[in-house]
Amino acid sequence: MSVSASSNGTGNDTGNDTVGADIVAKLAQLPSGEHATILALHAEAALERRLLALGLRPGQAICLLRRGLMNGPLHIRVGTTELMLRRQEAQHIDIRPNRRPNPIRGTGA
């Protein structure tokens, strides 16, 4: 089962593990401290219901706060809620990383 914000028919398997502003990636690939928008959930029905119940819905903004050691869980913020999510579950969540200005450098230019 799959839930997505919108479908453009282009697919999302680019074969590229680099996370950039215009690239669809998996939540498990997002660097710590970065923000993203959830595009779609691709999981079996039970896991999908659990992720939706936790607030992980297409269109929702998220932040990866930190990564657990030795492939441990991911600490994420969804709205005002903070969650720990297994990396294997994060592999079922498609995201689009958000480009944010660097607060030290201003606009990043």
C-alpha positions in Angstrom: 0.0 0.0 0.0 1.2 3.5 -0.7 0.2 7.0 0.3 1.6 10.0 -1.5 1.0 13.8 -1.6 0.9 13.8 -5.4 2.0 11.6 -8.3 3.8 13.0 -11.3 4.4 9.7 -13.0 8.1 10.1 -13.1 8.9 7.6 -10.4 11.4 8.2 -7.6 14.1 5.6 -8.2 17.0 7.7 -9.5 19.7 5.3 -8.4 21.4 8.3 -6.7 22.0 8.3 -3.0 22.9 12.0 -2.8 20.3 14.1 -1.0 19.6 17.5 -2.6 16.8 20.0 -2.8 15.2 18.6 -6.0 15.9 14.9 -5.3 13.4 12.5 -3.9 15.1 10.5 -1.2 14.4 8.2 1.7 14.1 9.7 5.3 16.9 7.3 6.3 19.3 9.3 4.0 18.6 12.7 5.4 21.5 14.3 7.3 21.1 15.2 10.9 19.8 18.7 11.5 18.2 18.9 8.0 14.5 19.6 7.2 12.3 17.8 4.6 8.8 17.4 3.4 7.2 13.9 3.3 6.2 13.0 -0.2 4.9 9.4 0.2 4.7 6.4 2.4 5.5 3.0 0.8 4.8 0.3 3.4 2.5 -2.6 4.2 -0.9 -1.6 5.6 -0.1 -2.1 9.3 3.1 -0.1 9.2 1.5 2.6 7.1 -1.4 2.9 9.6 1.2 3.3 12.4 3.2 5.9 10.6 0.0 7.9 9.7 -1.1 7.7 13.4 2.3 9.1 14.5 1.7 12.1 12.2 3.9 11.1 9.3 1.7 12.1 6.5 2.4 13.3 3.0 2.9 17.1 2.9 4.1 17.2 6.5 7.3 19.0 7.4 9.9 17.0 9.4 13.3 17.5 10.9 15.9 14.8 11.5 17.3 15.8 14.9 19.9 13.1 15.3 20.9 9.6 14.4 21.4 6.7 16.8 24.9 5.1 17.0 25.6 1.9 15.1 22.6 2.1 12.8 20.3 3.0 15.7 17.0 4.8 15.5 16.4 8.2 14.0 15.2 11.0 16.3 12.8 13.1 14.2 10.5 16.1 14.8 7.1 16.2 13.1 5.3 19.4 14.0 5.6 19.7 17.8 6.1 16.0 18.3 9.4 14.2 18.6 9.7 10.5 17.6 12.3 7.8 17.5 12.0 5.8 14.3 13.8 2.6 13.2 16.0 3.2 10.1 14.3 0.3 8.4 10.9 2.0 8.8 12.4 5.3 7.6 13.3 3.5 4.3 9.6 3.4 3.6 9.2 7.2 3.7 10.0 9.3 0.6 11.0 12.9 1.3 12.1 16.1 -0.5 14.8 17.8 1.5 14.1 21.5 2.1 16.7 24.1 1.2 17.1 26.5 4.1 19.4 29.5 4.3 22.5 29.0 6.4 22.0 31.2 9.6 25.8 31.8 9.8 26.2 32.8 6.1 22.9 34.4 5.6 21.3 33.2 2.4 23.9 30.6 1.6 25.1 32.6 -1.4 
